[in-house]
Amino acid sequence: QVQVVESGGGLVQSGGSLRLSCAFSGELFSLYAIHWYRQAPGNQRELVASINALMATNYADSVKGRFTITRDNAENTAYLQMNSLKPEDTAVYYCNARFTTTIDYWGQGTQVTVSS
């Protein structure tokens, strides 16, 4: 069965860094686009960063210059490096792996809390 599992969340001070991991279990990982979403209490789920099969990346304006999405196809893992964290980055972060418009998989989320 295909599984997507996030890890690396935690509590960090404002200005600190965290690296989130998205581990993918299954075949054809290199053909999936990977998306990181986040959702804070009372807020809508928002797309934070994406990386496709050609390694092209996209970022939300709010995280440009601070977050970096990467992938290691040999390890079936994608990452979200988060630097210069702010309290407004506090949210549950979710990894989504999409193969087609009708085939995608979600992780359970990992909590990121940034204290001021």
Buried (B, 14 or more C-beta within 10 A) or exposed (E): EBEBBBBBBEEBEEEBEBEBBBBBEBEEBEEBBBBBBBBBEEEEEBEBBBBBBEEEBBBBEEBEEBBBBBBEBEEBBBBBBBBEBBEEBBBBBBBBBBBEEEEBBBBEBBEBBBEE
